[in-house]
Amino acid sequence: MAKSDDLAQIIIGCKNGDAGCFSQVVDMYASRCYGYFYRLTGNKDVSDELLSALFVKLVEKIGSYRGGSFESWLFRIASNIFHDYLRGRQRRTKLLDERKKQLESEIVEPKYTDSERIDKLQLQLRRLDENTRELIMLRFYSQLSFKEIAKMRAEPIGTTLSKLHRGLKRLRELMEGY
């Protein structure tokens, strides 16, 4: 990751329309943002589309960045794009309910390798509601602080902490009962 002074210069270049600076931002954040989208959607194609939409939106909105944590600002845009994606799906609720029933009915033997444990975690994350799943991804995958997440979600930090605690407790129950 770039130092804060380097990042500040890159952002200034982006605001001035420097394609090279935009390219640097993409290089710095593409894998983390893609991972964020993939963990939320579980779909490579959708994650690619959301990532593309994020960087298009970055070009459009870079002028509105007024300082502070660039990562929080960027992941707020990513979160908004994800929520727009969810709203755009006409039968979102029906599809999620069908998928949840399918996952609950699947019987899988215990897994032991790291990649199998990751698969198990991904499967159990999909069983959480999308707000809880997003909160866990923002904290642990995107590595945002509780304060940054609370600010991004416009809620008190205590609310964020309790939602995350309940989400992790539910995820732990799902992992142990699997």
C-alpha positions in Angstrom: 0.0 0.0 0.0 1.2 3.5 -0.7 2.3 5.8 2.0 -0.2 8.5 2.9 1.9 11.3 1.3 2.3 9.2 -1.9 -1.4 8.4 -1.9 -2.3 12.1 -1.4 -0.2 12.9 -4.5 -1.8 10.1 -6.5 -5.3 11.4 -5.5 -4.3 14.9 -6.6 -3.2 13.4 -9.9 -6.6 11.6 -10.2 -8.5 14.9 -9.5 -6.5 16.5 -12.3 -7.5 13.7 -14.7 -4.1 11.9 -14.8 -4.8 8.4 -16.2 -1.5 7.1 -14.7 -2.7 8.1 -11.3 -6.0 6.3 -11.8 -4.1 3.3 -12.9 -2.0 3.4 -9.7 -5.2 3.5 -7.6 -6.6 0.5 -9.5 -3.3 -1.4 -9.0 -3.4 -0.6 -5.3 -7.1 -1.4 -4.5 -8.4 -3.8 -7.3 -7.6 -7.0 -5.5 -9.0 -5.9 -2.1 -12.2 -4.5 -3.7 -12.6 -7.6 -5.9 -12.3 -9.8 -2.9 -14.8 -7.7 -1.0 -17.3 -8.1 -3.9 -16.6 -11.8 -4.3 -17.1 -12.5 -0.7 -20.4 -10.7 -0.8 -21.7 -12.2 -4.0 -19.8 -15.5 -4.4 -19.9 -14.9 -8.1 -16.8 -14.1 -10.2 -18.7 -12.5 -13.1 -20.8 -10.3 -10.8 -17.7 -9.3 -8.8 -15.9 -8.3 -12.0 -18.9 -6.2 -13.0 -19.1 -4.5 -9.6 -15.4 -3.9 -9.6 -15.6 -2.2 -13.0 -18.6 -0.1 -11.8 -16.6 0.9 -8.7 -13.7 2.2 -10.8 -16.0 4.0 -13.2 -17.7 5.6 -10.2 -14.2 6.5 -8.8 -13.4 8.5 -12.0 -16.8 10.2 -11.7 -16.7 10.9 -8.0 -13.0 11.6 -7.3 -13.7 15.3 -7.2 -16.0 14.8 -4.2 -13.2 13.2 -2.1 -12.5 15.8 0.6 -9.8 14.1 2.6 -9.9 11.6 5.5 -9.5 7.9 5.0 -9.4 7.2 1.3 -10.0 3.5 1.9 -13.2 4.3 3.9 -14.4 6.6 1.1 -13.6 4.0 -1.5 -15.3 1.2 0.4 -18.3 3.4 1.0 -18.7 3.7 -2.8 -18.2 -0.1 -3.1 -20.8 -0.7 -0.5 -23.2 1.6 -2.3 -22.6 -0.2 -5.6 -23.2 -3.5 -3.9 -26.5 -2.3 -2.4 -27.5 -0.8 -5.8 -26.8 -4.2 -7.3 -29.0 -5.9 -4.7 -31.9 -3.4 -5.3 -31.6 -3.9 -9.0 -32.3 -7.6 -8.8 -36.1 -7.9 -9.1 -36.4 -11.3 -7.3 -33.6 -10.8 -4.8 -35.6 -12.0 -1.8 -37.0 -15.1 -3.5 -33.6 -16.1 -4.9 -31.8 -15.6 -1.6 -34.5 -17.7 0.2 -34.2 -20.5 -2.3 -30.4 -20.5 -2.0 -30.7 -20.5 1.8 -33.0 -23.5 1.7 -30.6 -25.2 -0.7 -27.6 -24.6 1.5 -29.5 -25.8 4.6 -30.5 -29.0 2.9 -27.0 -29.9 1.6 -25.2 -32.5 3.6 -21.4 -32.3 3.4 -18.8 -34.3 5.3 -16.5 -32.4 7.6 -13.6 -30.7 5.9 -10.0 -30.5 7.0 -7.7 -28.8 4.5 -7.3 -25.1 4.5 -9.0 -24.6 1.1 -11.9 -26.8 2.3 -12.2 -24.8 5.5 -12.3 -21.6 3.4 -15.0 -23.2 1.2 -16.9 -24.1 4.4 -16.5 -20.5 5.7 -17.7 -19.1 2.4 -20.7 -21.4 2.5 -21.6 -20.4 6.0 -21.1 -16.7 5.2 -23.7 -17.0 2.4 -26.2 -18.2 5.0 -25.9 -14.8 6.9 -28.1 -11.9 5.8 -26.4 -9.6 3.4 -26.0 -6.7 6.0 -24.2 -9.0 8.5 -22.1 -10.5 5.8 -21.1 -7.1 4.5 -20.2 -5.9 8.0 -17.9 -8.9 8.6 -16.3 -8.4 5.2 -15.7 -4.7 5.9 -14.1 -5.5 9.2 -12.0 -8.5 8.5 -11.5 -8.7 4.7 -11.3 -5.0 3.9 -9.6 -4.3 7.2 -11.6 -1.2 8.1 -11.6 0.0 11.7 -14.8 -0.1 13.8 -14.8 3.7 13.8 -14.5 3.8 9.9 -17.3 1.2 9.5 -19.6 3.1 12.0 -19.0 6.4 10.2 -19.6 4.8 6.8 -22.8 3.2 8.0 -23.9 6.4 9.8 -24.5 4.6 13.1 -23.0 4.8 16.6 -19.8 2.7 17.1 -21.6 0.7 19.8 -24.3 -0.3 17.3 -21.6 -1.4 14.8 -19.8 -3.4 17.5 -22.9 -5.2 18.7 -24.1 -6.0 15.2 -20.6 -7.4 14.4 -20.6 -9.4 17.7 -24.0 -10.9 16.9 -22.9 -11.7 13.3 -19.7 -13.4 14.5 -21.6 -15.4 17.1 -24.1 -16.6 14.4 -21.2 -17.4 12.0 -19.5 -19.4 14.8 -22.7 -21.3 15.5 -23.1 -22.1 11.8 -19.5 -23.2 11.5 -19.7 -25.5 14.6 -23.1 -27.0 13.5 -21.8 -27.7 10.0 
